[in-house]
Structure formats: C-alpha cells, structure tokens
Amino acid sequence: MVRNVIFDLYGTLIDIRTDEFSLDFWRKAVQVFAMGGASFSPGELRTSYAKYVKRALRRERLKHPTYKHVDIDLLQVFRRLYSDKGVNADMTLLRDTARRFRQDSTTFIRLYDGVIELLDGLKSADKKIYLLSNAQESFTIPEMDDLGILPYFDGIMISSEERVSKPQRQFFEKLLDRYSLDPKECIMVGNDKNSDMLGAKSVGIDGLYIHQEISPEVKDQSEVTAKWKIMDGDVRKILPLILSEDEPRE
C-alpha cells in the first residue's frame, strides 16, 4: 500500500517558465539590487552572478567529492553581490531580493489543472504528502504559498537547503531518514525520467512518471523506468493510480 506520496514540484504540480538569460531580465535585476543600495550595470551583474554561482558550486563539490549532483543557496550569492558594493545585506533584504529576482525572471507560473483535486484526494485517503525538489527554498516556498499548496505538505526537502539534488541517491535517503519513511510504502511522482524516476529507483521507491511539455525529451516510453506512466500530462490520472493500491487483492 502507498502511504506516502513524494512529489517533484516544477513540471509536476507547477507549470512554470523562467528567463534568466535575456538582457531585459538583467536590466530588471539591476533595479532589484539598486533598491537594496547596490549599483550594477546589467552586464556587470550578470557576469558577477555567474562567477559566484560557479564558485559556490565548486565549493560544494569539494565538500562532497562523491556527489555528482550538488546545489547551492542563491541567497549566499546575493549576499556576495551586495558585499561587493559595500552593502551588508541582512536576511530580510536577501529574501526580498530573491523574491523580486524570481518574479522578474518568471514569465509564466500556474498549477496544472487538477492539482488541488489531487492533493485533496490524497489527504482524504489519509496519505502523507512530501516534496523533494531541485529548487531554491527562497523561490519555492513563497510560490507554493501564493499558489495555495503549501499547507498540504507533511514534509518538504529542497536541494538548496540540503546542498544535494536529484537524482543523487543521498538526497532521497535524507528524505526517508528525516521523516522515517519506508521506501516500500512510498511513490515518487515526477516529470523527469532521470532525476525523479531513476533517483527514486536507486533507493527502492516506485515511480509514477507524468510527461509534461517541459519534461526532458522521451523518444520512447521504454526509456522511462516507472511503475506507472502518464504520457499525456493529465494530472487527474494520478490519484486513481495511487488509490488503486488500496484496493483489496482477490
């Protein structure tokens, strides 16, 4: 029986498009930092941001030489950018910067159709709901709150906080250990055949794959290792599959 449902977020529950590459975005980002007292040109900010992200990733890889997949907290990158301009940024300023930075880079965000019904249905069936996401905590928690899904989760684990990301086996193990979950009672729901499905399989968790427009390319369903596969992106098909495990066997 499935007692615990572990969700990926972006591309699984939330449909999102972001742009951190265009000059127009970096012009907006300059204004974000200017409000915090740091003056940059768009090119300078983009170059410095990329440099500090690379440095932070390098440090995390040195700390965890056996990990192929690490992550960083962008708040520390923002702190360094402010420091370069003589601003001692406190956590309030850093989180406000992250919120504005993310809003300016986001061109589209919404819940997929059927997400609220899915989460309500899982709660009604007494399932525990967890999040395992490759994301930035300072972006993700406000977005989940704004979209009204934050209260549904019994546990949340985000890569920026743990400094490790899917499909790294240790990221999944951290979730299992922190919330005392039996992998045989869990299902991983995600839209990435590698990060979500292979990562879950590495710790003995079955997968439920849902293919969305922003999913990595899948040329043939045989590429996807999962107990269930939804190839048309219909979130409403998830709940019946999970609840089918509760039906008595003849």
N, C-alpha and C positions, 0 to 999 in steps of 0.2 A: 504493500500500500504506500502511496505517496503521501507523506505527512508534511513535507517541506518543499516549497517551490522557490527556486532560486532564479531570479531574473537578471538578465542583462538589461540595460536601460535604453541607450540610444540606438535606434534601429530595431528595437524590440517593443518597447512601450511608448517611446517618444520618437516622433519623426522630426528630424532637425536638419537644417543646412547652415553651415557657417563659412565665413570667408575671412581668413587671416593673411591673405596674400596680396590683395589689391591695395594700390596706393590710397584709394579713397578710404579704406578701413584705417590705415595708419595715420591719415590726416585726422580722423576722428579720435584715434588713440592718443594723439598728441594733445588734444583738448582735454582728455581724461586726466592725463598726468599734469597738465597745466593747472587744472583745478586743485591739484594737490600740491602745487608750488614747484613743480619740476618742468623746466623748459627744454623741449627737444624739437628738432626738425623731424619730419616723417622718416626720412632715410636713416637718420641717426638712431631714432628709437627702434626701428625695425632691425637694424644691424646689431645694436646692443642687446636687444631682446633675444635674438637668435644666438648670440655669443654666450649669454648667461644660461640659456636653456641647455646648450651643448655642454657647458662646463658642469652644470648640475647633474646632467645625465652621466657624464664621465665619472663624477664623484660617486654616484650611486653604483655604477658598475664596478668600481674599485672596492666598494664596501661589500658587494655581493658578487664575487667573481664567478660563482657557479650559476648565476641567473642570466638567462638570455633576454628576459623581459623585465625592465625596471621602469619606475616612474618617478616624477619629482613633484614638488608642491610649487606651483607658479607664484604663490604669494611670496616666496623667498626670492624669486626672480624680480618681482615688482619691488620688493624691499631694496634689492641691489640697485635697480634703476633709479629709485628715489635717492639712495645714498650717493650715487654719482653726481647728483645735483645738489647735494648738501641738505637733503630733507631726511629727517629721522622719522620714518613712517611708522605709526602705531598700527595695531591690528584693525582698528576701525577704518583707518584710511586705506589699508591694504585690501580689506574686504569690499569697501566701496569701489575701489579701483577695479577689482576683479569683476564686480557686478556690472560696471559700466563697460569695461573692456569686452566682456562676454555679450552684453546686449548689442554693442556696436558691431560685433563680428557675426551676430546671428541674423540671417536673412529670413529664416522660417523656423517655427517651432510649434508643435501641437502634439496632443496624444493621438495615437492611432485609433480609429473607430473601434469601439468595443472594449477598450482598456478598462474603463470604470466598471463595466458589467463583469469583466473577467475577474478583477480584484474583489468586487463584491461577492461574486460567486465562490471564490476560493475562501473568503472569510466565512461565508455562510456554511461552507463544508468543513469548517474548523481546520483549515490548512494554515500553516505558518508561511509567511512570505518574507523572502530575503532578497537583498540586492547585492550583486557582485559586478562592479562596473569599472571599466578602464576610463577614468574621468578625473576631473578636478573637483574636489569637495566644495571649493568656493564657488564653482559654477553650478554644480549638480544639485546641492541641497536647496538653494533658492528656486531653481527651476522646478524641482519636484514639488516644492511648497506652492509655487504660483499655479501649477497645473492641478493641484489638489490631490496628489497621490502619496505624499509623504506619510500621512498617518497610517496607511495600510501596511507599512513595513515593520516586521518584528526585529529586523536586524539589517544594518547597512554597512557594506565594506567597499571603500573606494580606493582605487590604486594610488592616488596622490598622497593619501594618508599612510598607506602601508609600504610605499616605495617599491611595489612589485605589481605587475599587471598580468592579465590573462594572455596567453594560455599557461603561464608559469604554474607548475603544479603547486608550489608553496602558497600561492595566493588562494587557491581553492582550499588547501589544508588549513590555512588561517581561519577561513570562514567556518569550516567544520569544527575546528577546535574551539573557537571563541563562543560559538552558540551550541556546542555539544550535540552536533548533528550526526546521525548515522547516514553515510552516503547511500546505503541501500533504501533509505526512506526519502531520498531527495530526487528531484528532477531539475535539470538546468534548462531554462528556456532562453534561447538566444538566436540571433540572426547571423552569426559568424561561424562558419564550419570549422575554423581552426581555433580561434580564441575561446569560443563558448563550448563547442562540441568536443573537440579533442582535449581541451583543457579539463572539462568535466570527466571525460573518459579516463584520464590519467589518474584520477583518484576514486574511480569506481562509481561515478554518478552517471545515471542515464541522461540522455539529452532529448530535448524537444526543439527541433530546428524550425524556425519560421523565416522564409526568404522574403526580404523586402527590397525595395528599389535601391536602397543604399547599402545592401549587403555586398560583400565581396563576390565576385563572379563565381557562379556554379554552372559548369557546362553540362554536367550530368548528375542526377540525384545520387548516383553511386559514389560520388566524391564526398558525400555527407555521411558521417558516422553518427547516427542518432536513432533512438527508439522510435520516434515519430518525426515526420517531416511534413510541414505545411508550405507548399511551394508558391501559393498564390497570395501570401501576405495577409490572409484573413485571420485576424486576432480572435474572432468569435469561435474559431475551431479549436482553440487551445483548451478551454475549460472542459468540454465533453471528453477530450482525450485523457486529461488528468483524472477526471472523476470516474472514467471507465475502470480505473484500477481499483476503485472501491466496490465494484460490483462483485457479488459472490461468484466463485467459480463452480461450475457444475461438476 
